[in-house]
């Protein structure tokens, strides 16, 4: 018997990607899709590419509409999930793709998001290395409330956490610069996201430690064993619809051989995170459509730093894929079920 699924915020980019993955999942059946401004429209009107789900009609986003499903995925703007989740039944698996339940520190929520704090849920990054050994995967088994990580957060965290956990890089003076596609900002009509503003140009945003994902990365790297974690990261908007290429650097505290061994050990058995051969580095397009993170590693001996280049699709492994992967673990399915390993090229 299939597991019934509802997707809130189904008209957006993240919601659409969730539906694309769920439509091919052998255990899930999408029965309810909701939206705000697009409520009442056929799903096909906003996502014509989702042919297999063209029979669905977008409903209003209310707890009553969502509560009839076994699993509820929320792809809502930051700050909008908490009011919904508070009224969903305890026996429903709820997975929030927004930021409302990611941060464990209420003061960090107040500083970077503001508004009511709704508490932290089980964190949906299975591959996150934890201090003392093991991964976050164990905590997801049987969970009923899951917070999906931010897309930039996933690229930086999975790039640096193995070195932090193994003690081969310093946790302070971490620097990351990310090339990101505009789909991460959603479908909202904004001047800075217009084609005329983006095509042929690149622009930095969230400069100077102001990006909302900052405390989440620090939270993750602290969980991995980092002490006194300090991070400066700068996302740069580039003219590609989807994708993230993060270049992260950290001070070395061990030999080059020990550094590479830390990443090889961490990801040797991971189905979706892959360390590339020495001297090889990923392109963001290598991960398009796939639930993968590809990582390249180099040592800058003159600067005494490790350089980690990590690539992912912000809508798949950065959002929807992580949500489905976490749902698989929570429900006892194979972690890889229904998730694409191969990307789309060109």
C-alpha positions, -999 to 999 in steps of 0.1 A, spaced: 0 0 0 14 34 -10 22 62 14 0 93 7 18 126 3 8 162 4 31 190 -8 25 226 4 40 254 -17 37 231 -47 36 259 -73 72 271 -65 105 258 -77 113 237 -46 77 223 -46 79 215 -83 112 196 -78 97 177 -49 68 166 -71 91 156 -99 110 133 -75 79 120 -57 62 111 -90 89 86 -97 91 72 -61 77 36 -59 63 40 -24 48 75 -25 16 87 -40 10 125 -42 -26 131 -33 -26 168 -23 -9 199 -36 -14 233 -22 -4 269 -30 -12 305 -20 -18 328 -50 -22 299 -74 -48 280 -53 -76 268 -76 -54 264 -107 -46 230 -122 -10 219 -113 -3 217 -150 -8 255 -153 23 262 -132 43 230 -138 35 218 -173 65 195 -172 49 173 -145 28 154 -170 22 124 -147 6 147 -120 -15 168 -144 -47 156 -128 -40 174 -95 -55 208 -86 -38 233 -63 -57 238 -30 -54 263 -3 -26 258 22 -43 250 55 -36 224 82 -70 208 75 -62 202 38 -27 189 45 -36 166 75 -52 139 54 -19 127 41 6 103 57 36 126 48 35 164 44 63 182 27 64 220 32 81 241 5 70 275 19 88 308 24 109 312 55 87 320 85 55 305 70 59 269 81 57 272 118 21 284 119 11 253 98 32 227 115 18 236 149 -16 223 138 -6 191 120 -12 157 137 16 141 156 13 108 136 20 126 103 56 127 91 63 164 84 93 176 64 100 213 63 121 225 34 122 261 48 143 274 76 117 275 104 130 245 123 167 243 114 184 264 141 188 251 176 198 286 189 168 309 193 190 339 194 205 330 160 170 328 146 162 362 160 194 377 146 192 363 111 154 357 105 133 374 131 97 366 140 84 338 162 108 309 169 92 275 164 120 252 177 145 229 161 135 196 145 157 165 135 181 178 110 178 163 75 215 159 64 222 122 67 259 125 57 268 151 84 297 138 104 292 141 141 317 146 169 326 113 185 318 93 154 288 84 133 266 105 112 232 124 114 217 95 95 211 75 127 190 104 142 167 104 111 155 68 115 119 70 129 118 108 131 84 124 126 95 161 123 125 169 99 141 201 89 158 201 55 191 220 53 197 251 33 212 246 -1 243 268 5 246 251 38 248 217 23 275 226 -2 297 242 25 290 217 53 296 185 33 327 202 18 343 210 52 328 187 78 351 156 72 382 178 79 366 193 110 356 159 123 390 144 117 409 174 132 430 179 101 418 215 95 412 244 119 377 253 126 384 291 127 391 312 96 369 292 73 362 309 40 337 299 12 327 316 -20 297 301 -39 285 305 -74 247 300 -72 218 299 -96 187 322 -91 163 293 -86 174 292 -50 156 325 -44 123 310 -55 98 323 -81 92 357 -65 93 386 -89 123 407 -80 143 431 -101 176 415 -92 164 382 -105 152 394 -139 170 380 -169 181 415 -180 199 418 -146 214 384 -145 224 374 -180 261 383 -187 267 393 -151 276 380 -117 267 397 -84 276 390 -48 249 392 -21 247 384 16 282 400 19 300 404 52 285 375 71 249 386 67 235 357 48 209 338 67 226 304 62 257 315 82 245 303 117 233 270 102 268 262 88 284 271 121 259 249 139 267 219 116 305 223 119 302 226 156 282 194 157 310 178 136 335 186 164 346 221 156 355 245 184 353 282 180 340 279 144 342 311 124 331 314 88 330 340 61 310 329 31 299 349 1 273 337 -24 276 351 -60 245 350 -83 255 337 -117 235 332 -149 226 295 -146 191 284 -137 201 259 -110 233 247 -93 259 256 -67 297 255 -70 313 262 -36 350 269 -31 358 265 6 392 269 22 405 262 57 439 262 76 457 229 76 466 212 108 479 179 94 498 165 64 484 164 29 481 127 30 461 128 63 438 155 48 428 134 18 424 103 39 398 122 61 376 129 31 381 95 16 371 78 49 341 100 54 325 95 20 338 60 11 304 44 16 281 74 9 257 68 -20 253 105 -28 285 123 -18 316 115 -39 352 126 -36 367 129 -70 402 117 -79 432 139 -69 436 168 -93 399 166 -105 373 191 -97 335 192 -104 314 215 -124 280 225 -111 265 211 -143 278 176 -134 251 174 -107 221 189 -126 190 168 -118 209 144 -95 208 140 -57 246 141 -56 274 162 -42 307 160 -60 338 172 -42 373 180 -54 402 185 -29 435 203 -32 463 215 -9 477 250 -12 510 244 5 522 280 2 491 293 19 489 263 43 453 258 34 430 230 20 408 240 -9 375 221 -13 353 225 -44 318 211 -39 291 210 -65 254 202 -62 220 209 -77 204 234 -53 169 221 -60 177 184 -57 204 176 -31 201 212 -19 164 209 -12 139 184 -26 163 154 -28 174 159 8 138 160 18 130 127 1 162 111 13 153 120 49 118 107 44 131 74 32 152 70 63 124 81 86 100 56 71 124 27 70 128 26 31 161 23 14 178 57 16 184 59 -21 148 49 -31 134 71 -59 164 94 -60 184 100 -92 221 94 -90 229 104 -125 228 140 -137 216 155 -169 241 166 -196 247 188 -215 
